[in-house]
Amino acid sequence: MRSSAVSTRAMIKLFKIKDQKREDAANSSGRAPVKKQSAGELRLHKDISELNLPKSTVISFPNGKDDLMNFEISIRPDEGYYQGGTFVFTFQVSPSYPHEPPKVKCKTKVYHPNIDLEGNVCLNILREDWKPVLNINTVIYGLILLFMQPNDEDPLNHDAAAVLRDNPRLFETNVRRAMAGGYGAVSVYPGEDDRRLFRSRDRLAAFFPVVLSVGLPPVPPPLVGDFAQLPGYLMAGGNFLGRVISYVVNELVVDGLANNRTFQRFAVRTSKAIEDVSTKAAQARERLVAQLKDTTKDDDSFRRP
């Protein structure tokens, strides 16, 4: 960090020396004196010369020494979801700096809850929390923190925020895909109404045993007579089979399909149908239990001799 700060100060010092030489040359040739720097430019010179950046962060001036009010910051996170990626931000500083914050945009297309597809950045110190005592160094460290601790509570990309909040594992997968150049392949939740479908894979998996076991009820209270036990055994077996199928589907099928966008769309379209089937199955279970009780209550053939 110290070496980075020293090199930045050396760069600014060199620019100042060149500016002074150009001004002296202009004065000696009788040309109009060079325009003096504004208070914002002087403050920016000071802030940049005092930068103390980590090795993972680099500052550059694409327009050269004549335009220090526009520069770029390159951040390469060394931990967290975005480790190994490189993200470039442009800084546009107005002459009224530091009374208004710099305008910062992300040039790199990134899957991030606090950065949208247009490169706008959601950082509080660039908005309502900006104060003249803050500086460029503070803003840069704020950007670094966004990659270490993305915030799903104040998002610009609401889909990314929802995935981060509800499924961190899928969020990490999406980040890796986006960093590899496949931003269009990231998986997102289709909408708030159907988001509950993806919050619990077990609920989706439960659809299969409900259909296969026809909604068999749990084991009823012990009945009198060996024959009366048969429905209970069958029901217990049906529920056991349902649990086995649910586990297999959940672990081997649903986990893989959860990241498939085509399947997600299918799941959204059929989510209400699944709920209807589940409701009808529950009602069928209640009717079956009631019928069994009514049938065996007064029938002597079900009683032991």
C-alpha positions as CSV (number, residue, x, y, z in Angstrom):
1,M,0.0,0.0,0.0
2,R,2.9,2.3,0.8
3,S,4.5,1.8,-2.5
4,S,1.3,2.6,-4.3
5,A,0.8,5.8,-2.4
6,V,4.4,6.8,-3.2
7,S,4.1,6.2,-6.9
8,T,0.8,8.2,-7.0
9,R,2.5,11.1,-5.3
10,A,5.4,10.9,-7.7
11,M,3.0,11.0,-10.7
12,I,1.2,14.1,-9.4
13,K,4.5,15.8,-8.6
14,L,5.6,15.1,-12.2
15,F,2.4,16.5,-13.6
16,K,2.8,19.7,-11.5
17,I,6.3,20.2,-12.7
18,K,5.2,19.9,-16.3
19,D,2.3,22.3,-15.7
20,Q,4.7,24.8,-14.2
21,K,7.1,24.5,-17.1
22,R,4.3,25.0,-19.6
23,E,3.1,28.1,-17.7
24,D,6.6,29.6,-17.6
25,A,7.0,28.9,-21.3
26,A,3.7,30.6,-22.1
27,N,4.6,33.7,-20.1
28,S,8.0,34.0,-21.6
29,S,6.6,33.9,-25.2
30,G,4.1,36.6,-24.4
31,R,1.0,34.3,-24.7
32,A,-1.9,34.6,-22.4
33,P,-1.2,33.1,-19.0
34,V,-2.5,29.6,-18.3
35,K,-5.8,29.5,-16.5
36,K,-5.5,29.0,-12.8
37,Q,-6.8,25.8,-11.2
38,S,-10.1,26.0,-9.4
39,A,-10.4,25.2,-5.7
40,G,-11.9,21.8,-6.6
41,E,-8.9,21.0,-8.8
42,L,-6.5,22.0,-6.0
43,R,-8.3,19.8,-3.5
44,L,-8.4,16.9,-5.9
45,H,-4.6,17.2,-6.5
46,K,-4.2,17.0,-2.7
47,D,-6.5,14.0,-2.3
48,I,-4.8,12.0,-5.1
49,S,-1.3,12.8,-3.8
50,E,-2.4,11.4,-0.4
51,L,-4.0,8.2,-1.7
52,N,-3.2,5.1,0.2
53,L,-4.5,2.2,-1.9
54,P,-4.1,-1.5,-1.5
55,K,-2.1,-3.5,-4.1
56,S,-5.4,-4.8,-5.6
57,T,-6.4,-1.2,-6.6
58,V,-4.8,0.9,-9.3
59,I,-5.5,4.5,-10.4
60,S,-5.0,5.7,-14.0
61,F,-5.5,8.8,-16.1
62,P,-6.8,7.9,-19.5
63,N,-6.9,11.5,-20.8
64,G,-3.3,12.3,-19.6
65,K,-2.0,15.0,-17.4
66,D,-4.2,17.7,-18.8
67,D,-7.4,16.1,-17.3
68,L,-7.0,15.0,-13.7
69,M,-10.6,15.6,-13.0
70,N,-11.5,12.4,-14.9
71,F,-9.7,9.2,-14.0
72,E,-10.3,5.5,-13.5
73,I,-9.9,3.1,-10.6
74,S,-9.4,-0.6,-11.2
75,I,-10.3,-2.9,-8.3
76,R,-9.3,-6.6,-8.2
77,P,-10.9,-8.2,-5.1
78,D,-8.7,-10.7,-3.3
79,E,-11.6,-12.3,-1.3
80,G,-15.3,-12.8,-1.3
81,Y,-17.7,-13.6,-4.1
82,Y,-15.8,-11.4,-6.6
83,Q,-12.3,-12.7,-5.9
84,G,-10.2,-12.8,-9.0
85,G,-12.3,-10.4,-11.0
86,T,-11.3,-6.9,-12.3
87,F,-13.7,-4.1,-12.1
88,V,-13.1,-0.6,-13.6
89,F,-14.8,2.6,-12.3
90,T,-14.7,6.0,-13.9
91,F,-14.6,9.1,-11.7
92,Q,-15.8,12.4,-12.9
93,V,-15.0,15.3,-10.5
94,S,-16.7,18.6,-10.8
95,P,-15.0,22.0,-10.1
96,S,-17.3,22.4,-7.1
97,Y,-15.6,19.3,-5.4
98,P,-15.6,18.6,-2.5
99,H,-18.9,20.3,-1.9
100,E,-20.5,17.7,-4.2
101,P,-19.4,14.1,-4.6
102,P,-17.6,12.7,-7.7
103,K,-19.8,11.0,-10.2
104,V,-18.8,7.3,-10.3
105,K,-19.8,4.6,-12.8
106,C,-18.8,1.0,-13.3
107,K,-17.4,0.3,-16.8
108,T,-17.3,-3.4,-16.2
109,K,-20.6,-5.3,-16.6
110,V,-21.1,-7.0,-13.2
111,Y,-23.7,-9.1,-11.4
112,H,-24.0,-7.1,-8.2
113,P,-27.0,-6.0,-6.0
114,N,-25.6,-2.5,-5.7
115,I,-24.5,-1.9,-9.3
116,D,-27.0,-2.0,-12.2
117,L,-26.5,-2.9,-15.8
118,E,-25.9,0.8,-16.7
119,G,-23.0,1.0,-14.3
120,N,-24.8,3.1,-11.7
121,V,-23.5,2.5,-8.2
122,C,-25.5,2.5,-5.0
123,L,-23.1,3.8,-2.3
124,N,-24.5,6.1,0.4
125,I,-21.4,8.3,0.6
126,L,-22.0,9.2,-3.1
127,R,-25.5,10.4,-2.3
128,E,-27.1,11.6,0.9
129,D,-24.1,10.8,3.2
130,W,-21.6,12.8,1.3
131,K,-19.7,15.5,3.2
132,P,-16.9,17.8,2.2
133,V,-14.6,16.3,4.7
134,L,-14.7,13.0,2.7
135,N,-12.3,12.4,-0.1
136,I,-11.4,10.2,-3.1
137,N,-9.7,7.7,-0.8
138,T,-12.9,7.2,1.2
139,V,-15.0,6.6,-2.0
140,I,-12.5,4.0,-3.3
141,Y,-12.5,2.1,-0.1
142,G,-16.3,2.2,-0.1
143,L,-16.3,0.6,-3.6
144,I,-13.9,-2.1,-2.3
145,L,-16.2,-2.8,0.6
146,L,-19.1,-3.3,-1.9
147,F,-17.3,-6.3,-3.4
148,M,-16.3,-7.7,0.0
149,Q,-19.8,-7.2,1.5
150,P,-22.5,-6.8,-1.1
151,N,-25.7,-5.3,0.4
152,D,-29.1,-6.8,-0.4
153,E,-31.0,-4.2,1.7
154,D,-30.4,-1.2,-0.6
155,P,-30.2,-2.6,-4.1
156,L,-30.1,-1.3,-7.6
157,N,-30.3,-4.8,-9.1
158,H,-33.3,-6.2,-7.3
159,D,-33.0,-9.7,-8.8
160,A,-29.4,-10.1,-7.7
161,A,-30.3,-8.8,-4.2
162,A,-33.2,-11.4,-4.0
163,V,-30.9,-14.2,-5.0
164,L,-28.2,-13.1,-2.5
165,R,-30.7,-13.0,0.3
166,D,-32.6,-16.2,-0.5
167,N,-29.9,-18.4,-2.1
168,P,-26.3,-17.4,-1.5
169,R,-25.1,-20.5,-3.3
170,L,-26.9,-19.6,-6.5
171,F,-25.7,-16.0,-6.1
172,E,-22.1,-17.2,-6.1
173,T,-22.8,-19.3,-9.2
174,N,-24.3,-16.3,-11.0
175,V,-21.3,-14.1,-10.1
176,R,-18.9,-16.7,-11.5
177,R,-20.9,-17.0,-14.7
178,A,-21.0,-13.2,-15.1
179,M,-17.3,-12.8,-14.5
180,A,-16.6,-15.5,-17.1
181,G,-18.5,-13.4,-19.6
182,G,-21.9,-15.2,-19.4
183,Y,-24.0,-12.6,-17.8
184,G,-27.0,-13.6,-19.9
185,A,-26.9,-17.1,-18.3
186,V,-27.4,-16.1,-14.7
187,S,-30.4,-17.5,-12.9
188,V,-32.9,-15.1,-11.4
189,Y,-36.1,-15.4,-9.6
190,P,-39.1,-14.8,-11.9
191,G,-41.1,-12.7,-9.5
192,E,-42.1,-12.0,-6.0
193,D,-45.3,-14.0,-6.1
194,D,-43.4,-17.2,-7.2
195,R,-40.3,-16.6,-5.2
196,R,-41.6,-18.8,-2.4
197,L,-41.4,-21.7,-4.8
198,F,-37.6,-21.5,-4.9
199,R,-37.1,-20.8,-1.2
200,S,-37.9,-24.4,-0.4
201,R,-36.8,-27.1,-2.7
202,D,-38.6,-29.6,-0.4
203,R,-41.9,-28.1,-1.3
204,L,-41.3,-28.6,-5.0
205,A,-40.1,-32.1,-4.4
206,A,-43.2,-32.9,-2.3
207,F,-45.3,-32.5,-5.5
208,F,-44.1,-35.9,-6.8
209,P,-45.0,-38.1,-3.9
210,V,-48.3,-36.3,-3.5
211,V,-49.2,-37.5,-7.0
212,L,-47.7,-40.9,-6.8
213,S,-49.1,-41.8,-3.4
214,V,-52.5,-40.1,-4.2
215,G,-52.3,-38.2,-0.9
216,L,-52.5,-41.1,1.4
217,P,-53.1,-40.0,5.0
218,P,-50.9,-40.8,8.0
219,V,-51.4,-43.9,10.0
220,P,-54.8,-43.6,11.8
221,P,-55.3,-44.6,15.5
222,P,-55.1,-48.4,16.1
223,L,-58.3,-50.2,15.0
224,V,-59.8,-53.4,16.3
225,G,-59.0,-56.5,14.3
226,D,-56.2,-57.6,12.1
227,F,-58.0,-56.6,9.0
228,A,-58.5,-53.2,10.3
229,Q,-54.8,-52.7,10.6
230,L,-54.2,-53.3,6.9
231,P,-55.2,-49.8,5.7
232,G,-52.9,-48.4,8.3
233,Y,-50.0,-50.4,7.1
234,L,-50.7,-49.5,3.5
235,M,-50.9,-45.9,4.4
236,A,-47.7,-46.0,6.4
237,G,-46.1,-47.7,3.4
238,G,-47.4,-45.1,1.1
239,N,-46.1,-42.2,3.2
240,F,-42.7,-43.9,3.6
241,L,-42.5,-44.4,-0.2
242,G,-43.4,-40.7,-0.6
243,R,-40.7,-39.6,1.7
244,V,-38.1,-41.8,-0.1
245,I,-39.2,-40.4,-3.5
246,S,-39.2,-36.9,-2.1
247,Y,-35.6,-37.3,-0.9
248,V,-34.4,-38.8,-4.2
249,V,-36.1,-36.1,-6.3
250,N,-34.9,-33.3,-4.0
251,E,-31.3,-34.4,-3.9
252,L,-30.8,-35.8,-7.5
253,V,-33.3,-33.8,-9.6
254,V,-34.5,-30.6,-8.0
255,D,-31.0,-29.4,-6.9
256,G,-29.8,-29.7,-10.5
257,L,-32.9,-28.2,-12.1
258,A,-33.1,-25.2,-9.7
259,N,-30.4,-23.5,-11.8
260,N,-32.0,-24.2,-15.1
261,R,-33.9,-21.2,-16.5
262,T,-36.3,-23.2,-18.6
263,F,-37.3,-25.3,-15.7
264,Q,-37.7,-22.2,-13.6
265,R,-40.2,-20.8,-16.0
266,F,-42.0,-24.2,-16.1
267,A,-42.1,-24.3,-12.3
268,V,-43.6,-20.8,-12.1
269,R,-46.3,-21.7,-14.6
270,T,-47.2,-24.8,-12.6
271,S,-46.8,-23.6,-9.1
272,K,-50.5,-22.8,-8.6
273,A,-51.4,-26.2,-10.1
274,I,-49.1,-27.9,-7.5
275,E,-50.8,-26.0,-4.7
276,D,-54.3,-27.0,-6.0
277,V,-53.2,-30.7,-6.1
278,S,-51.8,-30.5,-2.6
279,T,-55.0,-29.0,-1.3
280,K,-57.1,-31.6,-3.0
281,A,-54.9,-34.4,-1.7
282,A,-55.2,-33.1,1.9
283,Q,-58.9,-32.9,1.6
284,A,-58.9,-36.5,0.2
285,R,-56.9,-37.7,3.2
286,E,-59.3,-36.1,5.6
287,R,-62.3,-37.7,3.8
288,L,-60.6,-41.2,3.7
289,V,-59.8,-41.1,7.5
290,A,-63.4,-40.0,8.3
291,Q,-64.8,-42.9,6.1
292,L,-62.5,-45.5,7.7
293,K,-63.6,-44.3,11.2
294,D,-67.3,-44.5,10.2
295,T,-66.9,-47.9,8.6
296,T,-65.2,-49.6,11.5
297,K,-67.0,-47.9,14.3
298,D,-70.1,-50.0,14.4
299,D,-69.2,-52.9,12.2
300,D,-68.8,-56.1,14.3
301,S,-66.9,-57.9,11.5
302,F,-63.9,-55.7,12.3
303,R,-63.9,-56.7,15.9
304,R,-61.9,-59.6,17.4
305,P,-64.0,-62.7,18.5
